[in-house]
């Protein structure tokens, strides 16, 4: 009888690595967008706070 060694198919390892790289890339892009637009969001929040003045009679 031949003793053949069976090698596991690395398909799922490749799939998991690819998914991890894609998700990490998306998260990095989202974080850089949040950092880029943070001053604009702060300015909008300040303008909203200034416009939210109630006039009391």
N, C-alpha and C positions, 0 to 999 in steps of 0.2 A: 504494500500500500504506500502510496505517496502521501507524504505529509506536506501539504501546501499551506503556507501561511496566508491567512485571509487578512487583507488590509481593509481598514474601515474607509468608507468613502468620505472624503473631507467636504462634501457638498454643503452640509449644514454649517460647517465652520466658516466656509466662504460666504454663505448667505448672512450669517450673524455678523461677520466682520464688515460686510458691505452695508448692512442696515445700521450698524453702529457708526460707521464713517458718515453716512448720509445724515443721521440724526444729529451727530455732533456738528456737522457743517451747518445744518439748519439752525441749531441753537446758537452757534457763533455768529451767524448772520443776524439773527434776531437781536442778540445782545448788542452788536455794533450799531444796529438801527436804533435801539433804545437809547444808547449813549449819544448818538448823533442828534436825535430829536429831543433830548432831555431839556436843553435850554429853551426850546420853543414851547414845550409843554409847561415849563415853569412860567414863561411869559404869559401864556394863555390863562394859567391859573391865577396869576396876579391881576390880569385884566378883568377876569371874572369876579375876583374879590373886590376890585375897585368899582365895578358896575353894580354890585349887589348892595347898593345903598338904599335903605328904606327911609322915606320921608315921613316924619311924624308931624301931625298937625297939632 
